[in-house]
Every structure is written in C-alpha cells, then in structure tokens.
C-alpha cells in the first residue's frame, strides 16, 4: 500500500486503541517503565521473566511478523536483570536475553534483528545443562548496533560506539569506535571533539513534537473517506 487511505478521525481512533492496549496489556509486564513509551504494535512485544526495566521515551518498532523479545531467566532460580535507559530505539526482531545482567544506556539504537545475550545458555560438553558460562553485558550511552549484529556474553561497549551490520562482538569495544566483522574489529575512530546529536534531542519538547506529527497527519490524510479506505482494503488497485 503506497498511501494511508484512512480518514484522520479513524487513524486517531486506532492510535487511541493501540495506546490503551499497550497500557493495559503490555506495560504491566515490565517491572518499571518511564514516561511516554511509544510501541508500534504492542501484541508483538514479548516479555519473559522479571526485573526488566525501560527508561523514559522508549520507542519500540515491533511488527506482527518480527517480534521484539525481552527475556530475563536467571540460573537456578536466581535473578536476571535487563535495564535499558532513556530515549532508546528498539527495532523489529531485536532479542535481548539475560541469564545474569544486561545494561543498556541512554539514546541507544538497536537495528532490526540485533541479538544481545550474556550467556552461552548450554555447556560445551554437557549440552543438557542450561545457563552455562554467563557474564554481564554493558552497553554505554548513544551506542548504535547495526542490523543483525550479535553482542556476546561479557562484552562492554563504550559511549557513542557503532557496531556494523552483521557483526559478532566477542570482546570489549572502546568508546567512540566503529567496529565490524566476525569477529568484530575496529575499522574507524569517531571524532570525540565534534558535536554529537543524540536521540535525546528528539524529545526536548515532546509536546510540540506530538503536535507537529498530528498536524502532519491532518495534512496527509485530508480528503480521505471511510468508503475510500474500505475500498482500498477490500478491492485494492494499482496506485494504492
């Protein structure tokens, strides 16, 4: 579908229903969550376990065909923790699995299908025993993890670092460093003297941003009708 054929009032109604569903069915599954979470498809965010916390203004772009999964499953009844900071973007297919502790800082961006785990989950020689070889993962502020990257147990990633798409990170990444490959290696340094604009800037005036997005919807959806939207759903045609 090239165009959103919904009338403005219908889109607003759908957004209100989505937010209601998020508040009543998804958010109570977290141990803590900050201000104004934005979840694109609440039913496709899966939460397993306790001690999972999100900060302010999290943005979860889940889709029905590519769920976001948070799993905190401690060894032998012990606690596992997932703690995520403010202004974080989490894309479709991201999986965060903690057997001990995963900490993610503010303004991080996790691209589609990234996987972060602090455990091997099974032993090398005894593969019937779960939760083997666990070590905490720490990701700093303003870290960008690329599409389908894997962050392995015991890794620490410094502020502003970038992990290239498809990379497998098995050792620590210093701050202001770009890494890529399997295993990931440094390919570039980021100039720490240059001004860094992070996702926090998007929320400096969240009320104004929401107002601007609403005005944009009004403009883009002008002229749409309920009958036109139903026709596009039931009898789509070229150009829709």
FENVEN-V602585 format. One record per residue. N is the residue number from 0. PHI is phi in radians with two decimals (none if undefined). OMEGA is omega in whole degrees, 0 to 359 (none if undefined). BURIAL is + if it has 24 or more other C-alpha atoms within 12 Angstrom, else -. Layout:
n=N phi=PHI omega=OMEGA burial=BURIAL
n=N phi=PHI omega=OMEGA burial=BURIAL
This chain:
n=0 phi=none omega=183 burial=-
n=1 phi=-1.36 omega=189 burial=-
n=2 phi=-2.32 omega=173 burial=-
n=3 phi=-1.46 omega=184 burial=+
n=4 phi=-1.57 omega=181 burial=+
n=5 phi=-1.19 omega=169 burial=+
n=6 phi=-1.18 omega=184 burial=+
n=7 phi=-0.98 omega=183 burial=+
n=8 phi=-1.11 omega=180 burial=-
n=9 phi=-1.25 omega=178 burial=-
n=10 phi=-1.10 omega=178 burial=+
n=11 phi=-1.07 omega=180 burial=-
n=12 phi=-1.13 omega=179 burial=-
n=13 phi=-1.14 omega=178 burial=-
n=14 phi=-1.15 omega=178 burial=-
n=15 phi=-1.12 omega=178 burial=-
n=16 phi=-1.14 omega=179 burial=-
n=17 phi=-1.05 omega=181 burial=-
n=18 phi=-1.17 omega=177 burial=-
n=19 phi=-1.09 omega=180 burial=-
n=20 phi=-1.10 omega=179 burial=-
n=21 phi=-1.09 omega=183 burial=+
n=22 phi=-1.11 omega=188 burial=-
n=23 phi=-1.61 omega=186 burial=-
n=24 phi=-2.05 omega=183 burial=-
n=25 phi=-1.66 omega=188 burial=+
n=26 phi=-1.03 omega=178 burial=+
n=27 phi=-1.10 omega=179 burial=-
n=28 phi=-1.34 omega=177 burial=+
n=29 phi=-1.52 omega=177 burial=+
n=30 phi=-1.27 omega=176 burial=-
n=31 phi=-2.76 omega=176 burial=-
n=32 phi=-2.63 omega=186 burial=+
n=33 phi=-1.47 omega=185 burial=-
n=34 phi=-1.28 omega=166 burial=-
n=35 phi=0.82 omega=173 burial=+
n=36 phi=-1.19 omega=177 burial=+
n=37 phi=-2.08 omega=183 burial=+
n=38 phi=-2.16 omega=187 burial=+
n=39 phi=-1.24 omega=181 burial=+
n=40 phi=-2.57 omega=188 burial=+
n=41 phi=-0.95 omega=184 burial=+
n=42 phi=-1.17 omega=181 burial=+
n=43 phi=-1.82 omega=168 burial=+
n=44 phi=-1.87 omega=185 burial=+
n=45 phi=-1.90 omega=183 burial=+
n=46 phi=-2.12 omega=180 burial=+
n=47 phi=-2.20 omega=176 burial=+
n=48 phi=1.73 omega=183 burial=+
n=49 phi=-1.83 omega=175 burial=+
n=50 phi=1.07 omega=177 burial=+
n=51 phi=-1.97 omega=189 burial=+
n=52 phi=-2.29 omega=176 burial=+
n=53 phi=-2.05 omega=179 burial=+
n=54 phi=-1.48 omega=181 burial=+
n=55 phi=-1.32 omega=173 burial=+
n=56 phi=0.95 omega=174 burial=+
n=57 phi=-1.25 omega=181 burial=+
n=58 phi=-2.18 omega=183 burial=+
n=59 phi=-1.91 omega=183 burial=+
n=60 phi=-1.72 omega=178 burial=+
n=61 phi=-1.46 omega=177 burial=+
n=62 phi=-2.36 omega=183 burial=+
n=63 phi=-1.01 omega=183 burial=-
n=64 phi=-1.66 omega=183 burial=-
n=65 phi=-2.70 omega=188 burial=-
n=66 phi=-1.26 omega=166 burial=+
n=67 phi=-1.62 omega=183 burial=+
n=68 phi=-2.25 omega=172 burial=+
n=69 phi=-1.98 omega=180 burial=+
n=70 phi=-2.31 omega=175 burial=+
n=71 phi=-2.16 omega=187 burial=+
n=72 phi=-2.36 omega=184 burial=+
n=73 phi=-1.31 omega=181 burial=+
n=74 phi=-1.34 omega=176 burial=+
n=75 phi=0.92 omega=177 burial=-
n=76 phi=1.40 omega=178 burial=-
n=77 phi=-1.28 omega=181 burial=-
n=78 phi=-1.46 omega=168 burial=-
n=79 phi=-2.09 omega=187 burial=+
n=80 phi=-2.30 omega=167 burial=+
n=81 phi=-2.18 omega=181 burial=+
n=82 phi=-2.19 omega=185 burial=+
n=83 phi=-2.16 omega=186 burial=+
n=84 phi=-1.38 omega=184 burial=+
n=85 phi=-1.47 omega=170 burial=+
n=86 phi=1.09 omega=185 burial=+
n=87 phi=-1.53 omega=176 burial=+
n=88 phi=-1.83 omega=178 burial=+
n=89 phi=-2.16 omega=189 burial=+
n=90 phi=-1.66 omega=182 burial=+
n=91 phi=-1.00 omega=174 burial=+
n=92 phi=1.44 omega=179 burial=+
n=93 phi=-1.17 omega=176 burial=+
n=94 phi=-2.18 omega=177 burial=+
n=95 phi=-2.16 omega=188 burial=+
n=96 phi=-2.18 omega=184 burial=+
n=97 phi=-2.01 omega=169 burial=+
n=98 phi=-1.75 omega=179 burial=+
n=99 phi=-2.40 omega=183 burial=+
n=100 phi=-2.78 omega=172 burial=+
n=101 phi=-2.23 omega=180 burial=+
n=102 phi=-2.14 omega=181 burial=+
n=103 phi=-2.14 omega=185 burial=+
n=104 phi=-1.38 omega=182 burial=+
n=105 phi=-1.37 omega=169 burial=+
n=106 phi=1.07 omega=178 burial=+
n=107 phi=-1.40 omega=177 burial=+
n=108 phi=-2.21 omega=179 burial=+
n=109 phi=-1.94 omega=183 burial=+
n=110 phi=-1.32 omega=187 burial=+
n=111 phi=-0.98 omega=172 burial=+
n=112 phi=1.18 omega=173 burial=+
n=113 phi=-1.14 omega=181 burial=+
n=114 phi=-2.28 omega=179 burial=+
n=115 phi=-2.15 omega=181 burial=+
n=116 phi=-2.50 omega=179 burial=+
n=117 phi=-1.83 omega=184 burial=+
n=118 phi=-2.58 omega=171 burial=+
n=119 phi=-1.41 omega=175 burial=+
n=120 phi=1.29 omega=175 burial=+
n=121 phi=-2.50 omega=178 burial=-
n=122 phi=-1.27 omega=180 burial=-
n=123 phi=-1.24 omega=183 burial=-
n=124 phi=-1.81 omega=176 burial=-
n=125 phi=-1.92 omega=187 burial=-
n=126 phi=-1.53 omega=173 burial=-
n=127 phi=-1.58 omega=182 burial=-
n=128 phi=-1.77 omega=181 burial=-
n=129 phi=-1.41 omega=172 burial=-
n=130 phi=1.10 omega=179 burial=+
n=131 phi=-1.58 omega=171 burial=-
n=132 phi=0.94 omega=181 burial=-
n=133 phi=-1.87 omega=177 burial=+
n=134 phi=-2.61 omega=186 burial=+
n=135 phi=-1.05 omega=174 burial=+
n=136 phi=-1.97 omega=178 burial=+
n=137 phi=-2.24 omega=179 burial=+
n=138 phi=-2.08 omega=185 burial=+
n=139 phi=-1.30 omega=181 burial=+
n=140 phi=-1.46 omega=172 burial=+
n=141 phi=1.04 omega=177 burial=+
n=142 phi=-1.58 omega=179 burial=+
n=143 phi=-1.98 omega=179 burial=+
n=144 phi=-1.89 omega=189 burial=+
n=145 phi=-1.34 omega=183 burial=+
n=146 phi=-0.95 omega=174 burial=+
n=147 phi=1.12 omega=175 burial=+
n=148 phi=-1.25 omega=179 burial=+
n=149 phi=-2.15 omega=177 burial=+
n=150 phi=-1.88 omega=187 burial=+
n=151 phi=-1.63 omega=184 burial=+
n=152 phi=-0.99 omega=173 burial=+
n=153 phi=1.30 omega=184 burial=+
n=154 phi=-1.50 omega=171 burial=+
n=155 phi=-2.10 omega=181 burial=+
n=156 phi=-2.06 omega=184 burial=+
n=157 phi=-1.37 omega=182 burial=+
n=158 phi=-0.99 omega=173 burial=+
n=159 phi=1.21 omega=181 burial=+
n=160 phi=-1.19 omega=178 burial=+
n=161 phi=-2.23 omega=176 burial=+
n=162 phi=-1.92 omega=184 burial=+
n=163 phi=-1.14 omega=181 burial=+
n=164 phi=-1.00 omega=177 burial=+
n=165 phi=1.31 omega=183 burial=+
n=166 phi=-1.34 omega=173 burial=+
n=167 phi=-2.10 omega=186 burial=+
n=168 phi=-1.70 omega=183 burial=+
n=169 phi=-1.99 omega=179 burial=+
n=170 phi=-2.46 omega=185 burial=+
n=171 phi=-1.04 omega=178 burial=+
n=172 phi=-2.03 omega=179 burial=+
n=173 phi=-1.16 omega=176 burial=+
n=174 phi=-1.05 omega=175 burial=+
n=175 phi=1.01 omega=181 burial=+
n=176 phi=-2.25 omega=174 burial=+
n=177 phi=-1.78 omega=178 burial=+
n=178 phi=-2.15 omega=178 burial=+
n=179 phi=-2.80 omega=174 burial=+
n=180 phi=1.90 omega=179 burial=-
n=181 phi=-2.35 omega=356 burial=-
n=182 phi=-1.27 omega=185 burial=-
n=183 phi=-1.15 omega=177 burial=+
n=184 phi=-2.32 omega=180 burial=-
n=185 phi=-1.13 omega=176 burial=+
n=186 phi=-2.15 omega=183 burial=-
n=187 phi=-2.88 omega=173 burial=-
n=188 phi=-1.84 omega=176 burial=-
n=189 phi=-1.61 omega=181 burial=-
n=190 phi=-1.23 omega=184 burial=-
n=191 phi=-1.24 omega=180 burial=-
n=192 phi=-1.47 omega=179 burial=-
n=193 phi=-1.36 omega=179 burial=-
n=194 phi=-1.14 omega=180 burial=-
n=195 phi=-1.89 omega=177 burial=-
n=196 phi=-1.73 omega=184 burial=-
n=197 phi=-1.84 omega=179 burial=-
n=198 phi=-1.09 omega=178 burial=+
n=199 phi=-1.01 omega=181 burial=+
n=200 phi=-1.09 omega=180 burial=-
n=201 phi=-1.16 omega=188 burial=-
n=202 phi=-2.01 omega=179 burial=+
n=203 phi=-1.05 omega=175 burial=-
n=204 phi=-2.38 omega=186 burial=-
n=205 phi=-1.14 omega=179 burial=-
n=206 phi=-1.14 omega=180 burial=-
n=207 phi=-1.13 omega=179 burial=-
n=208 phi=-1.10 omega=179 burial=-
n=209 phi=-1.09 omega=178 burial=-
n=210 phi=-1.10 omega=181 burial=-
n=211 phi=-1.12 omega=179 burial=-
n=212 phi=-1.15 omega=178 burial=-
n=213 phi=-1.15 omega=178 burial=-
n=214 phi=-1.12 omega=177 burial=-
n=215 phi=-1.12 omega=177 burial=-
n=216 phi=-1.05 omega=180 burial=+
n=217 phi=-1.01 omega=182 burial=-
n=218 phi=-1.21 omega=185 burial=-
n=219 phi=-1.24 omega=184 burial=-
n=220 phi=-1.70 omega=178 burial=+
n=221 phi=-1.02 omega=178 burial=-
n=222 phi=1.62 omega=178 burial=-
n=223 phi=-1.27 omega=180 burial=+
n=224 phi=-2.26 omega=178 burial=-
n=225 phi=-1.09 omega=180 burial=-
n=226 phi=-1.13 omega=178 burial=-
n=227 phi=-1.13 omega=178 burial=-
n=228 phi=-1.15 omega=179 burial=+
n=229 phi=-1.07 omega=178 burial=-
n=230 phi=-1.08 omega=181 burial=-
n=231 phi=-1.18 omega=179 burial=-
n=232 phi=-1.40 omega=186 burial=-
n=233 phi=-1.49 omega=183 burial=-
n=234 phi=-2.25 omega=180 burial=-
n=235 phi=-1.13 omega=180 burial=-
n=236 phi=-2.36 omega=181 burial=-
n=237 phi=-1.02 omega=181 burial=-
n=238 phi=1.76 omega=178 burial=-
n=239 phi=-1.17 omega=none burial=-
